[in-house]
């Protein structure tokens, strides 16, 4: 990214191939540390202090190479394109008023109760089975099976 910014500053063009981009992303991923991520969030203003975080980053882990000045990143941006803080807050809170569930009405509550009762009745009907034969009936049936098998085989 710094090479691209320097090329724009020197009025020269930069060519980035897909392979070059993949290699740059891979390089950046390998070099990424916990302190880098922490510093990004800290510079963006998401973290005021890190005393209550589960991952404690000590000050000696700070990498000066990761601390690229914001002016270097934003020197080629127009001031009109930078979002105002109010716009950023609107973006972050855009779905805070979004309904995630339906408001229960009397009609819906009655419908749900009736559906549950119907489900219970249906389940009870399915459970009803023919009664098991008595021991005497089972012995008679076994005798019939023995007779049939002995006659055919």
Backbone bond lengths (Angstrom), bond angles and torsions (degrees), N, CA, C in turn:
res aa  C-N    CA-C-N  psi(-1)  N-CA   C-N-CA  omega(-1)  CA-C   N-CA-C  phi
1 X - - - 1.445 - - 1.521 109.98 -
2 X 1.311 115.76 -41.35 1.466 119.24 179.10 1.519 109.80 -63.92
3 X 1.334 117.63 -36.99 1.463 120.85 176.91 1.520 110.93 -62.07
4 X 1.317 117.60 -40.15 1.466 121.14 177.80 1.520 110.86 -64.45
5 X 1.328 116.79 -43.60 1.463 120.27 179.12 1.519 111.11 -64.44
6 X 1.324 116.40 -41.35 1.465 119.68 177.75 1.519 111.13 -65.04
7 X 1.333 117.76 -37.84 1.461 120.94 178.75 1.521 110.71 -65.09
8 X 1.326 117.21 -39.76 1.463 120.30 177.30 1.518 109.82 -65.32
9 X 1.324 116.43 -39.73 1.459 120.53 179.26 1.526 110.94 -64.35
10 X 1.325 117.99 -35.73 1.465 122.67 -179.49 1.519 112.44 -89.45
11 X 1.326 117.83 7.10 1.458 123.55 -179.43 1.521 112.39 58.06
12 X 1.291 117.57 34.24 1.459 121.36 175.16 1.525 108.34 -113.89
13 X 1.312 115.52 160.94 1.463 118.61 -178.19 1.524 109.84 -97.63
14 X 1.303 114.73 151.55 1.458 119.81 176.35 1.514 108.22 -116.95
15 X 1.301 115.60 139.97 1.454 121.15 176.04 1.513 108.17 -113.53
16 X 1.307 114.87 124.16 1.457 119.93 177.53 1.520 106.99 -119.48
17 X 1.303 115.66 120.36 1.462 120.42 177.12 1.520 108.91 -88.89
18 X 1.312 115.36 166.93 1.462 119.71 178.30 1.524 109.72 -62.21
19 X 1.333 116.31 -42.71 1.457 119.88 178.38 1.525 110.40 -62.04
20 X 1.327 116.36 -43.43 1.464 119.80 178.48 1.517 111.93 -61.13
21 X 1.339 116.38 -40.31 1.466 120.34 178.99 1.522 110.73 -65.60
22 X 1.330 116.72 -42.40 1.468 120.14 178.77 1.517 110.43 -62.22
23 X 1.322 116.25 -43.17 1.465 119.62 179.58 1.526 111.20 -65.03
24 X 1.347 116.98 -38.45 1.470 119.84 178.56 1.528 111.07 -65.56
25 X 1.325 116.45 -42.49 1.463 120.25 179.50 1.524 109.96 -64.93
26 X 1.322 116.91 -42.57 1.461 120.82 178.28 1.524 110.65 -62.01
27 X 1.322 116.33 -43.98 1.463 121.32 178.26 1.526 110.91 -60.25
28 X 1.329 115.71 -45.21 1.463 119.90 -179.48 1.521 110.88 -64.70
29 X 1.324 116.90 -39.37 1.462 120.87 -180.00 1.524 110.94 -64.23
30 X 1.308 116.69 -42.36 1.463 120.58 -179.52 1.523 110.90 -65.48
31 X 1.331 116.49 -37.31 1.463 120.27 -177.10 1.528 112.95 -82.48
32 X 1.330 117.77 -9.62 1.464 121.59 -176.27 1.526 110.16 -67.69
33 X 1.310 115.99 132.00 1.462 120.61 177.40 1.528 109.14 -121.80
34 X 1.324 115.66 167.80 1.465 119.27 177.66 1.516 110.65 -61.19
35 X 1.315 115.99 -37.53 1.463 118.33 -178.86 1.527 110.83 -67.48
36 X 1.333 117.79 -31.19 1.463 120.77 177.28 1.518 110.15 -62.66
37 X 1.316 115.97 -48.34 1.463 120.06 179.50 1.523 109.97 -62.61
38 X 1.312 116.87 -43.93 1.460 121.61 178.69 1.524 110.41 -59.00
39 X 1.326 116.81 -44.86 1.462 120.26 -178.97 1.521 111.87 -65.47
40 X 1.330 117.43 -36.06 1.463 120.11 177.57 1.526 110.37 -61.61
41 X 1.330 115.98 -47.17 1.453 119.33 179.43 1.529 111.13 -66.80
42 X 1.312 116.49 -35.43 1.461 120.42 179.56 1.529 110.69 -67.25
43 X 1.342 117.42 -44.69 1.466 121.02 179.05 1.526 111.75 -66.22
44 X 1.331 116.21 -31.78 1.458 119.50 179.56 1.525 111.91 -76.51
45 X 1.327 117.36 -11.79 1.455 120.58 177.78 1.512 114.30 92.25
46 X 1.338 117.88 7.44 1.456 120.30 179.00 1.520 111.77 -76.85
47 X 1.329 117.89 -26.11 1.458 122.38 -177.88 1.524 108.37 -118.44
48 X 1.317 116.46 118.97 1.457 119.98 177.23 1.523 110.25 -83.42
49 X 1.327 115.91 -45.61 1.463 120.74 173.66 1.515 107.39 -144.31
50 X 1.299 116.96 164.70 1.458 119.76 -176.25 1.524 112.50 -115.15
51 X 1.316 116.69 25.52 1.462 119.71 -178.27 1.528 112.21 -71.57
52 X 1.333 117.74 -32.04 1.461 120.83 -175.84 1.520 113.34 -99.56
53 X 1.313 117.99 7.51 1.454 120.69 -179.25 1.520 110.52 -79.39
54 X 1.356 117.38 148.31 1.457 119.09 178.03 1.523 112.55 -66.93
55 X 1.322 117.45 -30.35 1.464 121.28 177.95 1.522 107.02 -104.06
56 X 1.298 116.97 114.84 1.456 120.92 -178.95 1.529 109.62 -89.55
57 X 1.311 115.95 126.16 1.460 122.01 177.96 1.520 106.93 -108.35
58 X 1.293 116.14 118.35 1.459 118.81 179.40 1.524 109.25 -82.14
59 X 1.308 115.69 158.58 1.464 120.69 -176.84 1.525 112.46 -65.37
60 X 1.346 118.30 -27.25 1.459 118.97 -179.44 1.529 112.21 -74.58
61 X 1.363 117.42 -9.78 1.457 120.47 176.51 1.523 111.90 -84.11
62 X 1.311 117.76 -4.34 1.455 121.41 -179.11 1.522 109.42 -65.08
63 X 1.320 116.23 130.40 1.460 122.25 -177.94 1.524 108.38 -106.99
64 X 1.321 116.80 116.98 1.460 120.50 -179.65 1.521 111.84 -62.51
65 X 1.329 117.45 -27.11 1.458 120.44 179.79 1.526 110.87 -67.05
66 X 1.339 116.59 -29.81 1.457 120.95 178.58 1.523 112.08 -77.65
67 X 1.295 117.71 -16.31 1.458 121.98 -174.59 1.527 110.21 -89.70
68 X 1.328 116.44 68.59 1.459 121.10 177.65 1.522 107.10 -79.28
69 X 1.321 118.02 127.33 1.464 119.90 -177.88 1.523 111.55 -60.05
70 X 1.317 114.64 143.31 1.450 120.09 -179.76 1.523 111.23 -62.38
71 X 1.318 117.11 -32.67 1.463 119.24 -179.49 1.523 111.16 -63.42
72 X 1.327 117.81 -30.89 1.460 120.75 177.58 1.522 110.35 -67.27
73 X 1.331 116.28 -38.31 1.459 119.78 -179.71 1.522 111.85 -74.81
74 X 1.300 116.72 -34.35 1.458 118.92 -171.94 1.516 114.15 -104.91
75 X 1.327 118.55 6.96 1.463 118.28 -176.16 1.518 112.68 -65.72
76 X 1.326 118.07 -25.76 1.458 120.72 -178.66 1.522 112.84 -94.87
77 X 1.318 116.25 0.90 1.457 119.58 178.33 1.520 109.83 -89.92
78 X 1.306 115.62 145.22 1.462 119.20 173.45 1.518 108.63 -75.74
79 X 1.288 116.61 147.27 1.464 119.10 179.96 1.524 111.01 -65.47
80 X 1.355 117.15 -23.40 1.461 120.03 178.63 1.522 112.03 -69.87
81 X 1.321 116.82 -26.14 1.459 119.08 -175.53 1.523 112.76 -83.70
82 X 1.320 117.95 -11.09 1.460 119.87 178.27 1.524 109.35 -78.51
83 X 1.305 116.14 133.07 1.459 120.99 -176.59 1.524 110.48 -76.24
84 X 1.310 115.07 141.32 1.457 121.37 174.83 1.527 108.36 -72.04
85 X 1.335 117.70 153.56 1.474 119.49 178.97 1.525 113.14 -57.79
86 X 1.341 117.32 -35.07 1.460 119.83 179.65 1.521 110.49 -65.27
87 X 1.339 116.53 -38.49 1.460 120.44 178.76 1.524 109.52 -66.01
88 X 1.328 116.36 -40.10 1.465 120.29 178.40 1.525 110.13 -62.02
89 X 1.330 117.20 -43.79 1.463 120.37 179.29 1.524 110.66 -64.30
90 X 1.343 116.55 -38.75 1.461 119.63 176.17 1.522 110.70 -61.97
91 X 1.324 116.49 -40.95 1.467 120.75 179.31 1.524 111.06 -63.74
92 X 1.319 116.41 -44.25 1.462 120.32 -178.51 1.526 110.76 -65.97
93 X 1.331 117.16 -38.95 1.463 121.32 -175.94 1.525 113.15 -95.64
94 X 1.328 117.82 17.02 1.464 120.52 -172.84 1.524 113.12 -59.73
95 X 1.324 117.94 -32.91 1.457 119.38 -177.54 1.523 113.47 -108.44
96 X 1.323 117.51 17.21 1.465 119.14 -178.55 1.530 111.93 -68.47
97 X 1.332 118.09 -28.76 1.459 120.79 179.90 1.525 112.15 -96.06
98 X 1.306 117.41 6.78 1.452 121.87 -178.32 1.524 110.38 -70.70
99 X 1.322 116.14 130.53 1.457 120.54 178.16 1.519 108.81 -76.21
100 X 1.306 115.78 128.53 1.460 119.73 179.69 1.515 111.81 -107.98
101 X 1.329 116.69 -3.44 1.457 119.93 177.15 1.523 108.75 -147.79
102 X 1.307 114.89 158.81 1.448 120.57 -178.79 1.523 109.95 -80.56
103 X 1.316 116.24 141.47 1.458 121.44 177.31 1.527 108.12 -71.60
104 X 1.343 118.54 123.30 1.467 119.36 -177.55 1.531 110.98 -71.00
105 X 1.321 115.27 133.15 1.462 121.17 175.54 1.523 107.69 -113.95
106 X 1.329 116.25 165.41 1.462 120.12 178.99 1.525 110.69 -58.97
107 X 1.323 115.90 -40.76 1.464 120.83 -179.24 1.531 110.54 -62.54
108 X 1.333 116.84 -44.09 1.471 120.61 179.80 1.523 111.69 -66.62
109 X 1.328 117.08 -38.44 1.469 120.78 179.62 1.525 110.17 -64.28
110 X 1.341 117.10 -46.31 1.466 121.14 178.81 1.529 110.04 -62.42
111 X 1.324 116.29 -41.77 1.467 120.98 179.45 1.530 110.91 -61.47
112 X 1.329 117.38 -43.06 1.465 121.03 178.97 1.527 111.57 -64.67
113 X 1.330 116.67 -42.32 1.469 120.28 179.66 1.522 110.36 -64.16
114 X 1.341 116.56 -44.37 1.466 119.84 178.98 1.525 111.26 -63.10
115 X 1.316 116.79 -39.01 1.469 120.32 179.46 1.525 110.47 -64.95
116 X 1.327 117.38 -40.08 1.469 120.30 178.32 1.524 111.12 -65.59
117 X 1.339 116.72 -42.60 1.462 120.16 178.96 1.523 110.76 -63.60
118 X 1.334 116.98 -42.04 1.464 120.79 178.74 1.525 110.47 -63.38
119 X 1.314 116.86 -39.95 1.465 121.41 178.25 1.522 110.49 -62.07
120 X 1.332 116.71 -43.19 1.466 120.82 178.84 1.529 110.79 -63.23
121 X 1.349 117.27 -42.28 1.468 120.52 178.84 1.524 111.06 -64.16
122 X 1.325 116.19 -42.65 1.466 119.96 178.96 1.518 110.72 -62.40
123 X 1.306 116.27 -39.82 1.457 120.41 -179.53 1.528 110.92 -67.43
124 X 1.334 116.25 -38.10 1.465 119.83 177.81 1.522 110.77 -65.62
125 X 1.343 116.91 -38.16 1.459 120.56 179.00 1.520 110.51 -65.25
126 X 1.306 117.35 -38.18 1.457 121.37 179.81 1.523 111.27 -68.15
127 X 1.310 117.53 -32.01 1.458 121.78 -176.30 1.525 111.31 -72.85
128 X 1.331 117.00 -28.81 1.460 120.07 -178.04 1.525 109.11 -62.20
129 X 1.335 115.70 121.56 1.455 122.07 -179.55 1.516 108.87 -124.46
130 X 1.310 114.01 166.80 1.462 118.27 175.74 1.518 108.52 -67.40
131 X 1.313 116.52 143.91 1.468 118.48 179.39 1.531 110.43 -66.76
132 X 1.299 115.72 149.42 1.461 121.29 179.35 1.525 109.69 -67.83
133 X 1.330 116.97 145.31 1.472 118.34 178.41 1.528 110.64 -68.22
134 X 1.293 114.09 152.96 1.467 118.57 177.82 1.522 108.80 -73.29
135 X 1.311 116.09 169.85 1.465 120.95 -179.61 1.527 110.47 -63.02
136 X 1.312 116.58 -38.20 1.465 120.85 179.90 1.524 110.79 -64.05
137 X 1.372 116.74 -44.02 1.463 120.96 178.66 1.527 110.92 -64.78
138 X 1.317 117.10 -38.75 1.461 121.04 179.50 1.523 110.95 -64.69
139 X 1.332 117.76 -40.81 1.467 121.06 178.23 1.532 111.39 -64.80
140 X 1.337 117.14 -41.13 1.462 120.65 177.54 1.525 110.50 -61.01
141 X 1.371 115.56 -45.14 1.468 120.17 179.57 1.524 110.83 -63.76
142 X 1.320 117.31 -37.67 1.466 121.02 178.75 1.523 110.21 -65.70
143 X 1.318 117.40 -39.33 1.462 121.00 177.88 1.527 110.75 -63.45
144 X 1.321 116.17 -39.94 1.468 120.29 178.60 1.525 109.91 -62.90
145 X 1.330 117.51 -43.99 1.464 121.73 179.76 1.526 110.09 -63.24
146 X 1.329 117.63 -41.92 1.468 121.56 179.72 1.534 109.92 -63.57
147 X 1.312 116.26 -42.43 1.463 120.35 -179.85 1.523 111.06 -63.43
148 X 1.334 116.75 -45.57 1.468 121.06 -179.67 1.518 110.35 -63.18
149 X 1.319 117.27 -44.07 1.469 121.23 -178.07 1.530 110.86 -66.18
150 X 1.327 117.27 -39.22 1.467 119.39 -177.96 1.526 111.28 -71.26
151 X 1.311 118.29 -29.04 1.456 121.40 179.28 1.530 111.19 -76.49
152 X 1.336 117.49 -35.82 1.461 120.24 -175.40 1.517 112.24 -87.56
153 X 1.296 120.08 -23.97 1.470 120.61 -175.02 1.457 111.33 -112.90
